[in-house]
Amino acid sequence: MSRPEAPTALRDFLEIPYDRLEELNLEVKNARWLARRRTRCASSG
């Protein structure tokens, strides 16, 4: 019996090399940090 194929999005995600995932994660963290910083500056000024 054959294994069911994973959905395309999941399969694509699982094929991303770990180093690239780490880079993407850092990019998102930095973007979130900048967004929070801008929000704080705008509300305090």
N, C-alpha and C positions, 0 to 999 in steps of 0.2 A: 504494500500500500504506500502511495506517495505522500509526502508531507505537504500540507497546504502552504501555499506561498504567502509570505508576509506582505502586508499592504505596502505599496510603493514608497510612501513617505517614511514609514518605519525602516524599510530596507535601505533607503537612501541615507537616513540618519545613521544607521549602524555601520555604513561603509565609510563614514568620515573618519580619517585618522585621528587618534587621540590628541596629537599636538595641535591639529587644526581646531578641534573642539575646545581645547584649552584657550586658544587665541580668541575664538568667538565668545567664549564665556567672559574673558577679560574685557573685550570690547563692550559687551552688554553691561557689565558691572560699572565700567567707566561712564558710559552714557547715562545710566541711572543716577550715578553720583553727581554728574554735572547737572542733570535735570533737577535733582533735589536742591543742589546748591543755588541754582538760578531761582527756584521757587522761594527759597528762604530769603535771598537777597531782594527779590521783588516785593515780598510781603513786609520786610523790615524797613524798606526805603521809601 
